[in-house]
Amino acid sequence: MSTAATQPHSSSADLATVFAELNALHGADQSTDRFSPEKWEVVRRGGLTRLPFASRWGGLGEDLPGTMRVFEALGHGCRDGGLRFALCTHVVSAGVPLQRFGSPALQDRYLRSLCDGRTIGAHAISEPTGGSDALAMRTTAERHAGGYVLNGVKAFVTNGPIAGVLVVYARTSAQAGPFGITAFLVPSDIPGVHVGEPLPKMGLHGAPLSTLTLDHCEVPDTNVIGRPGSGYLVLDYVMTWEILCTFAATVGVMQHRLERCIEHARTRQQFGQPIGAFQAISNKIVDMKVAVDTARGWLYETARRVTADNDVTTHLAIAKLVASEADVASALAAVQIFGASGYIAATGLEADLRDAVAGTIYSGTSEIQRSKIARTLGLGERTRSRWSPAA
Ligand SMILES: Cc1cc2nc3c(=O)[nH]c(=O)nc-3n(C[C@H](O)[C@H](O)[C@H](O)COP(=O)(O)OP(=O)(O)OC[C@H]3O[C@@H](n4cnc5c(N)ncnc54)[C@H](O)[C@@H]3O)c2cc1C
């Protein structure tokens, strides 16, 4: 239930206060890769865990474009890439599918605490042997009296070490192809759930990532999200939200970086003039401007098409590819524009670059997005779905 301490902030002035608080805490622990419960409390108090959820669960009832706009503001205002990623994963991984496909009883049990951030969510799709080819997953869920027994190993689970609940995708039928996968809500504290230690990684510090082992883990029928065999459709819906919300935040990051670079190019003097007077620098900044506007356009147009119930297969792949690659290019350009200062940790630009690289891997790699787009042009291999590539 919502309490006075967790009432959401509603105006942009309130959001600015939340971001300032987060940035003050970020300054203190920039070099660690530790999830920060202190920052999470600020996020909860700011109402950011509540964005797309219905008011009966304590949510703010934002639709997809509305949620994206707040994530974009977060990317612009909050300098902590790991926290943004952990928050986005939390919102889209468990709460979004539960709200859209969960039974009323399952919603009643978990949505309030996910919505107010008391319980943190995660999802487990990838496996050591199946990343891009997600539908080749080997984790099984076998029927037994009143429920299922889950066995398997999941890899790279964002929020794994801090999650109270995980949405686990497992194969319930060896024969049914994509329709042999089912989504389960799995509390992390039940027997048979083993979460690995946080894996040291290149960037996104503060968003812990781990393996998840399911060893004869029993879940009741009532923990199925959607229907048995509909996991593929649940995942398709979740991936659309994940890509659009995560990369809306990325657009905010790119916009903020652009503003920093413009300011630096106007004020940093070399050879008796601002470096922005040199075309080699202004061209980089122009490219950053074109990239951020293009990424924003693709993302919000895709969201508009989702809202209008149009097919978004090609739009989503283009939006993800454009936004993730633009972020890497813009982060690299920013380091170059700042010179040695850009290479120094204190400016935050090298961390930005390390965070940006992940965006070309998670939610379907750049290669996979290109192969999906190629397919719509009648080229390349057959693919299984819009987010999974393999034939
Ligand atoms: C920061 C981060 C967070 C993540 N969080 C989660 C999470 O919360 N839950 C989760 O389940 N997973 C998560 N993942 C995993 C992510 O979904 C996978 O990393 C991704 O799907 C790629 O799988 P892979 O790493 O196994 O690479 P692979 O699939 O082994 O690919 C290796 C290389 O081969 C290329 N490749 C593969 N197939 C093809 C093809 N058909 N055509 C062309 N090239 C191809 C890939 O593009 C890549 O360059 C996360 C990953 C990262 C980096």
The ligand as a Gaussian input file, in Angstrom:
#p B3LYP/6-31G(d) Opt

LIG

0 1
 C       23.949000      -5.766000     -19.338000
 C       23.160000      -6.987000     -19.736000
 C       21.983000      -7.287000     -19.070000
 C       21.266000      -8.426000     -19.407000
 N       20.136000      -8.724000     -18.684000
 C       19.451000      -9.865000     -18.956000
 C       18.312000     -10.230000     -18.168000
 O       17.896000      -9.498000     -17.262000
 N       17.691000     -11.404000     -18.442000
 C       18.120000     -12.225000     -19.444000
 O       17.497000     -13.256000     -19.649000
 N       19.204000     -11.907000     -20.206000
 C       19.879000     -10.742000     -19.987000
 N       20.984000     -10.422000     -20.730000
 C       21.454000     -11.336000     -21.759000
 C       21.166000     -10.864000     -23.169000
 O       19.822000     -10.992000     -23.477000
 C       22.068000     -11.684000     -24.102000
 O       23.393000     -11.307000     -23.810000
 C       21.781000     -11.473000     -25.564000
 O       20.531000     -12.007000     -25.914000
 C       22.866000     -12.103000     -26.436000
 O       23.080000     -13.428000     -26.079000
 P       24.585000     -13.943000     -25.758000
 O       25.218000     -12.967000     -24.870000
 O       24.468000     -15.349000     -25.291000
 O       25.348000     -13.888000     -27.136000
 P       25.273000     -14.960000     -28.340000
 O       23.859000     -15.216000     -28.672000
 O       26.157000     -16.115000     -28.008000
 O       25.918000     -14.125000     -29.530000
 C       27.326000     -13.963000     -29.663000
 C       27.572000     -13.114000     -30.915000
 O       27.051000     -13.800000     -32.076000
 C       26.119000     -12.961000     -32.734000
 N       25.014000     -13.780000     -33.276000
 C       24.301000     -14.744000     -32.668000
 N       23.356000     -15.234000     -33.488000
 C       23.469000     -14.553000     -34.647000
 C       22.761000     -14.562000     -35.879000
 N       21.720000     -15.377000     -36.098000
 N       23.154000     -13.691000     -36.844000
 C       24.181000     -12.836000     -36.645000
 N       24.887000     -12.778000     -35.497000
 C       24.529000     -13.610000     -34.507000
 C       25.585000     -12.012000     -31.663000
 O       25.049000     -10.835000     -32.232000
 C       26.853000     -11.754000     -30.853000
 O       27.640000     -10.781000     -31.492000
 C       21.721000      -9.281000     -20.448000
 C       22.882000      -8.950000     -21.139000
 C       23.604000      -7.813000     -20.799000
 C       24.861000      -7.481000     -21.555000

